[in-house]
């Protein structure tokens, strides 16, 4: 994400540019997310068919918020 900082400089957003964000997952969504990152799940992605869309939707709906004074640069 490109942002404009307090000095008017355009740059890539760093970790410290965001406010704390919390997303709540159900226990099953959390287990699926953990399994997703395990190497053994690489060979059986079909196990995520039902929960992956819900997890993705939550991530999209809870976009990280920038700290005060910073703003996102709209890209064409």
C-alpha positions in Angstrom: 0.0 0.0 0.0 1.3 3.4 -0.9 0.7 6.2 1.6 1.4 9.9 2.0 3.1 10.7 5.3 3.0 13.8 7.5 5.7 15.5 5.5 3.8 14.9 2.2 6.2 12.2 1.0 4.7 9.2 -0.9 6.1 5.9 0.2 5.3 2.3 1.0 3.4 1.8 4.3 5.4 0.1 7.0 4.1 -2.0 9.9 4.3 0.9 12.4 2.1 3.0 10.1 -1.0 1.0 11.1 -3.2 1.0 14.1 -3.7 -2.2 16.0 -6.3 -4.3 14.2 -8.2 -7.2 15.7 -10.1 -9.8 13.6 -12.2 -12.4 15.4 -12.4 -15.8 13.9 -14.5 -18.7 15.0 -12.6 -21.7 16.4 -13.1 -23.6 13.2 -11.9 -20.7 11.1 -8.8 -20.3 13.3 -8.0 -24.0 13.0 -8.4 -23.8 9.2 -6.2 -20.8 9.0 -3.5 -22.5 11.1 -3.8 -25.6 9.0 -3.5 -23.6 5.8 0.0 -22.5 6.8 1.1 -26.0 7.6 3.2 -27.7 4.9 1.1 -30.9 4.9 -2.0 -29.0 3.9 -0.4 -28.0 0.7 -1.4 -31.3 -0.8 -5.1 -31.2 0.3 -6.5 -27.7 -0.3 -10.0 -28.9 -0.8 -10.5 -29.1 3.0 -10.8 -25.3 3.0 -13.6 -25.2 0.4 -16.3 -24.1 2.9 -14.4 -21.8 5.3 -11.9 -20.1 3.0 -14.5 -17.7 1.6 -15.7 -16.7 5.1 -12.1 -16.0 6.2 -11.3 -14.0 3.1 -14.5 -12.0 3.5 -13.5 -11.1 7.1 -10.1 -10.0 6.0 -11.4 -7.8 3.3 -14.1 -6.2 5.6 -11.5 -5.5 8.3 -8.9 -3.6 6.3 -6.0 -2.3 8.5 -6.4 1.3 9.5 -3.6 3.8 9.1 -2.4 6.0 12.0 -3.6 9.6 12.2 -1.8 11.9 9.8 -1.2 9.2 7.2 -3.4 8.6 4.1 -3.5 6.0 1.4 -2.5 6.9 -2.1 -5.1 5.9 -4.6 -3.6 3.9 -7.5 -5.0 3.9 -11.0 
